[in-house]
Amino acid sequence: MPPGYRARQPRKPPPPLDPATLDAVAVRYVERFQTTRARLLRLLRQKLRERGWVEEGPPPDPEQVADRMVELGYISDAAFAEARARGLQRRGMGSGRVRASLSAYGVGGDDAALAMASLDPVRAALDFARRKRFGPFGLPVTDPKARERQFSAMARAGHPPRLARDILRAETIEAAEAMQDDEGA
């Protein structure tokens, strides 16, 4: 061992949870992250599994803690869904990818539908193609395999196949952006 080296002391396990500590864990989490009720519930259940609870009474109920956070306005699935959908669309993700992301975060049907209604699929597809330099936004592609890779990337990003093909086949940037005008009219 090198001089001055001190062995790391083993960490003391965290104390078991009680209702007040579980509340504190929830508040600490929602003050650091924008989240959904389902994600908070998942975290609280995980903490209860890891740390256990004080044996003096019944185990704390994570459902009540999550409901209280919603009542206090610390969590809003609708606001989370809207922000997540807008952020993914800015990155060029399509409606399929946005829907999958909202589902993974546990956003319910009405909140997800409301967030999805505000999306512009053509704008997102054009932004994605521009960012990746696909179709008219990049160099001309003559290799069918390269074109197929571009199409696959757009499909993985959640864009409908017909829209992806139309953008990739557009001859000019103006023709691709005209799809936005055609869709809006």
N, C-alpha and C positions, 0 to 999 in steps of 0.2 A: 504494500500500500504506500502511495506517495506521502511525503510528510505533509501534515496539515489536513489530511483527508479525514472527514468524519462520515461514518456510515449514516445513511438516512434512517431516521427513526420511523418505525412503522406507524402509519396513520391510525388514529383512534377512530373507530367506526362512528358515524354520525348517530345522534340519539334518536330513539323512536319518535314517531310523529304523534301529536295530539291535535285536536281540532284547531287550536290557535296557531300551531306551527304549520299545519296544512294551509290555513288561510294565508299565512306569511309567505309560504312557497308560491302560492297562486298569485298573490299581489306582486311579488318580485318578478315572476315570469311575465305577467301582462304589462308591467311597467317597462320591461326590456324589449318585448317583441309584440308586434301586432299579430294576433292569433285568432283562432276560432274556438268555439265552445268545445268542439270535439277534440281538438289538439290539446287544450288545457286539461280536459278530462283524461286523456291518454297519459299526459305527464303526471297528473296527480295519482293515478292508479299505479304508474310505474314507481313513483316515490314511495307509495305505501307498500308495494311489493319489496322494494329494496331495503327500506328502513324499518318496516313494521310499525306498530302503533303501541302506545302505552296500554298495558293490560288492565288499567283501572276501570275502563268502561268499554262501551261498544266501539268498534272501529269508526273513525271519522268517515262521513259520507262525501265522496268527491263530487257527486251529482249536486248536492246542496251548495258546495263551494262554487262550482261552475255556474249554477243558476244565480247565485249572489253576485258574481262578477258581471254577469249579463245585466242583472237588474241595476247595478251601480253604473252601468254604461262603460265599463272597462273593456268589454268585449262586444263586438257587433259583427256577426257573420256577414251581414249585408255590406257593411263598410269594407270588411276584409275582402269580400268577393269582388267588389267594384275596384278596389285598389289593385288587387292581384291581376284581374282581367286587363285593366288599363296598362299595367306594367308589362305583362306578357305581350300585349298587342304592340306596344312601343318597340319591343324587341323583335317584332315580326312574326310572332307565333299565331297560328291559325286557331279557329274556333274549337277544333278537336283537341288540340293541345291545352287550350285554356280550360275546356270542360274537364279534361282529365286531371289537371292541376287542382281545380276547385274541388273535385270529388276526393282527391287524395288528402286535402285539408279538412274534409268532412263538412263542406258547405252544402246545406240543404237545397232542395229543388227550387223553391221560390226565390231564394237569394241568388242562386246560380243563374236561374232564368233571367232575373232582372239584370245581372251583370252581363250576361251574354247578349242581351238585347241591345246594349249600348256599343257593341263591337262593330267594326267595319271590316269584313273579311277581305275585301279587295285591297283596301289600304294596307292591311297587315301583310298580305301576300306581296304587294309591291315593295313594302319596306324590307321584307325578308330578302327578296330578289336583289334589291339595291345593295343591301348590306353584304350579301354573299357574292355580289357581282355575277348574278345569274341572268340568262336570257339577254335582253338588250342592254342591260346595265354592265355587262362584262365583255370580254373578247368573244368573237363569234366561235361557236362550238360546232365542229363538223363531225366529230367522233360520236357515234350513237351511244357508246358506253358512257362517255362523259355527260351527254345529255340525260341519260337514264340516271346517273348519279345525282345530277342536279334535281331531277324530278323526285327521286327518292328522298333527298334532303328536304324538299318542300313538303312532301307527304309526311315525313317524320315530324315536321314542324306543325302539323295539324291542318294543312291547307287542303281543300277539296281537290281531287285529281283533275277535274275539268279546268278549274281556275289555274292550277299550277301549269298544266300543259299550255293553256292560252298565253300565259305570261312568258313561258319559255319559248314559245313560237313567235312572239311579237318581234317584228323586224326592227322597230325603233323604240326609243324611250317614250316618244310621244304616243305611239300606238299602244304601248303598255299602259300609260297613264290615262289614255282615253277610255280604258276599261272602267276606271274609277268614275268617269263622267257618265258612261253608259249605265252603270249600276245605279248611280244616284238619280238618274232621270226617270 
